[in-house]
Amino acid sequence: MTMALPKASMARLGGDAHSPHPRGYQQLAVMAYQRGADDKPHTSDDVELGPIDVNWSVEEFYTSFGDDDKEYVGTLTLGATTTTQDRQGEVIETKPVPELHENEIRAAFDKFRGDFYQMPPMVSAKKHGGVPLYKLARQGKVVERDPRFVHVYRYTIDRIALPDIDFSVLCSKGFYVRTYAHDIGTELGCGAHLKALRRTKSGRFNVEDAITIEEIKNSPREQVTSRILSLPQVSRMRGA
């Protein structure tokens, strides 16, 4: 697969755009696709993670966006915990879901608001002795992890249709939404896992302003280039 714009144009423009992360695409695969790589994107979690910011001429610039706060919308499912804390994992325990009132659910969410420590899941990219935890998890290993200091600025509970709860959360970098769902389920006494997730904001970049891979692939060149932000524009948006 190649994108609609030649890579030479990307380098000349020195531009930066952001794309909604399609379901099942890893971030680097999206970058490779937008740069014109021929490799087929690999699949990962069944979630949408955009917007993802991609720089065509200075790829290292992309990594700085990991420091931004993120906003997500998602759905957690009560009554079942999994090996990965999301629906991609194997179910390891099920419990009946009680008749929960909204105030009980809100109290559980409130437990994870503001500053707190969160334990990184075994299925994550965090490293232990230089080895990503997910590689150890694939070997059936469980190792000690240091809790990570995180912050939840705000959350909303958008729909309660037990066992599912739709929510949104604005959080700091390094926050695991899977673990958030898992811990809320533990607080409610019945367990939970993350059923669906979509990132809607990264710093000052939001999904409403994003361009999709299909738009990049099928739109006229001029339409795509008009959506590209220059590096000075991006720096100003990030307060640099």
C-alpha positions in Angstrom: 0.0 0.0 0.0 1.1 3.5 -0.8 -0.4 6.8 0.2 -1.7 9.4 -2.2 1.2 11.8 -1.6 4.8 11.0 -2.7 7.3 10.9 0.1 9.3 13.7 -1.6 6.4 16.0 -1.0 6.2 15.1 2.6 9.9 16.0 3.1 9.5 19.3 1.2 6.5 20.3 3.2 8.1 19.3 6.5 4.6 18.9 7.7 2.9 17.1 10.5 -0.6 15.6 10.5 -2.6 13.4 12.8 -4.7 10.5 11.9 -7.3 8.6 13.9 -5.8 5.2 14.8 -7.9 2.6 13.0 -9.1 -0.4 15.0 -6.4 -3.1 15.1 -3.5 -1.0 13.7 -0.4 -0.4 15.7 0.9 3.2 15.9 4.2 2.5 14.0 2.2 0.6 11.3 0.0 3.7 10.8 3.2 5.8 10.5 4.6 3.4 7.9 1.4 3.5 5.9 1.3 7.3 5.9 4.9 7.5 4.9 4.3 5.3 1.9 5.7 2.0 3.2 4.6 -1.2 1.4 4.3 -3.3 4.6 0.8 -4.3 5.6 -0.1 -2.9 9.0 0.0 -5.4 11.8 -3.0 -5.9 14.0 -3.1 -5.4 17.8 -5.8 -4.7 20.3 -9.4 -4.3 18.9 -9.5 -0.6 19.8 -9.3 2.7 18.1 -6.5 4.9 19.5 -6.4 8.0 17.3 -5.6 10.8 17.1 -2.0 9.7 16.4 0.4 12.5 15.4 2.8 11.6 12.5 5.7 13.7 11.2 6.9 12.8 7.7 10.3 14.6 7.7 11.4 14.4 11.3 10.1 11.1 12.6 11.6 11.6 16.0 9.3 14.5 16.5 6.5 12.0 16.9 7.8 10.5 20.1 7.4 13.8 22.0 3.6 13.5 21.8 3.7 10.6 24.3 4.2 13.2 27.0 0.8 14.8 26.4 -2.4 14.1 28.4 -4.9 11.8 26.7 -8.7 11.6 26.5 -10.5 8.3 25.8 -14.0 7.0 25.5 -14.6 3.4 26.3 -16.8 0.6 27.5 -16.0 -1.7 30.3 -17.9 -5.0 30.9 -18.5 -6.1 34.5 -18.5 -9.7 35.6 -15.4 -11.1 33.9 -11.7 -10.5 34.3 -9.2 -11.5 31.6 -5.5 -12.1 31.3 -4.9 -8.9 29.4 -7.6 -6.8 31.2 -9.4 -6.3 27.9 -11.6 -8.5 25.7 -8.6 -9.8 23.8 -7.5 -11.9 26.7 -8.7 -15.2 28.1 -11.3 -15.0 30.8 -9.8 -16.1 34.1 -12.7 -15.4 36.5 -16.4 -14.7 36.2 -18.7 -13.3 38.9 -22.4 -12.4 39.0 -23.0 -8.7 38.4 -25.2 -7.3 41.2 -27.9 -4.8 40.7 -25.8 -1.7 41.0 -27.2 1.8 41.5 -25.6 4.7 39.6 -24.3 6.2 42.9 -22.4 2.9 43.6 -20.8 2.9 40.2 -19.9 6.6 40.5 -18.3 6.0 43.9 -16.1 3.3 42.3 -15.0 5.7 39.6 -14.3 8.4 42.2 -11.8 6.0 43.8 -9.6 6.5 40.7 -9.7 10.3 40.4 -6.9 12.8 40.9 -3.5 11.5 41.8 -3.0 7.8 42.5 -0.7 4.8 41.7 -1.6 2.3 39.0 0.0 -1.1 38.6 1.1 -1.7 35.0 -0.4 -4.8 33.5 1.8 -7.7 32.5 0.6 -7.4 28.9 2.2 -4.0 28.3 5.3 -2.5 26.6 6.8 -1.5 30.0 10.1 -3.2 30.4 11.5 -5.5 33.1 15.2 -6.0 32.9 15.2 -4.6 29.4 12.5 -7.0 28.2 8.9 -5.8 27.4 6.4 -7.2 29.9 4.2 -8.6 27.2 7.0 -10.9 26.0 7.4 -12.3 29.5 3.6 -12.7 29.7 3.6 -14.7 26.5 6.0 -17.1 28.3 3.6 -17.4 31.2 5.7 -15.4 33.5 4.5 -12.8 36.1 7.1 -10.5 37.5 7.0 -7.7 40.1 6.3 -4.3 38.7 6.6 -0.9 40.3 3.3 1.1 40.4 3.2 4.1 38.2 2.0 7.5 39.4 -0.9 8.7 37.3 -3.6 11.4 37.3 -7.2 11.4 36.2 -8.4 15.0 35.6 -12.0 14.1 35.0 -14.3 11.3 33.9 -17.9 10.9 32.8 -20.3 7.9 33.0 -22.2 8.1 29.7 -24.3 5.0 29.8 -25.1 2.2 32.2 -26.5 -0.9 30.6 -25.2 -3.6 32.9 -23.0 -5.4 32.5 -21.6 -2.6 30.2 -20.7 0.9 31.3 -19.7 3.6 28.8 -17.3 6.2 30.1 -14.8 8.8 29.1 -11.6 9.7 31.0 -9.1 12.5 30.7 -5.8 11.3 32.1 -2.0 11.8 32.3 0.6 10.1 30.1 1.4 6.5 31.1 -2.2 5.7 32.1 -3.5 2.3 31.3 -7.3 2.4 30.6 -7.4 -1.4 30.7 -6.2 -1.3 34.2 -8.6 1.5 35.0 -11.5 -0.7 33.9 -10.1 -3.7 35.8 -9.6 -1.8 39.0 -13.1 -0.3 38.9 -14.5 -3.8 38.5 -12.5 -5.0 41.5 -13.9 -2.0 43.5 -17.4 -3.0 42.5 -16.7 -6.6 43.7 -17.5 -8.4 40.4 -14.5 -7.8 38.2 -14.4 -6.1 34.8 -12.4 -5.9 31.6 -12.2 -3.2 28.9 -14.5 -4.0 26.0 -13.9 -1.0 23.7 -11.6 2.0 23.6 -11.1 5.0 21.4 -8.6 7.8 22.0 -10.3 11.1 21.2 -7.7 13.6 22.2 -3.9 13.8 22.6 -2.8 17.2 24.1 -4.4 19.9 22.0 -5.0 17.5 19.1 -8.5 16.0 18.9 -10.1 13.4 16.7 -12.5 15.9 15.1 -9.5 17.5 13.3 -7.9 14.2 12.3 -7.6 12.8 8.8 -8.4 9.1 8.3 -6.2 6.7 6.4 -9.1 6.3 3.8 -9.0 10.1 3.3 -5.3 10.0 2.8 -5.6 7.2 0.4 -8.5 8.5 -1.7 -8.6 12.3 -1.4 -7.0 14.7 -3.9 -3.4 15.7 -3.1 -4.4 19.3 -2.4 -7.1 18.3 0.0 -4.7 16.3 2.1 -1.9 18.9 2.0 -4.3 21.5 3.3 -4.7 19.5 6.4 -1.0 19.3 7.2 0.3 21.4 10.0 3.8 22.9 9.9 6.3 22.1 12.6 6.1 25.7 14.0 2.3 25.4 14.1 2.5 22.1 16.0 5.1 23.6 18.4 2.8 26.6 19.1 -0.2 24.3 19.7 1.9 22.3 22.2 3.2 25.4 23.9 6.8 24.9 22.9 
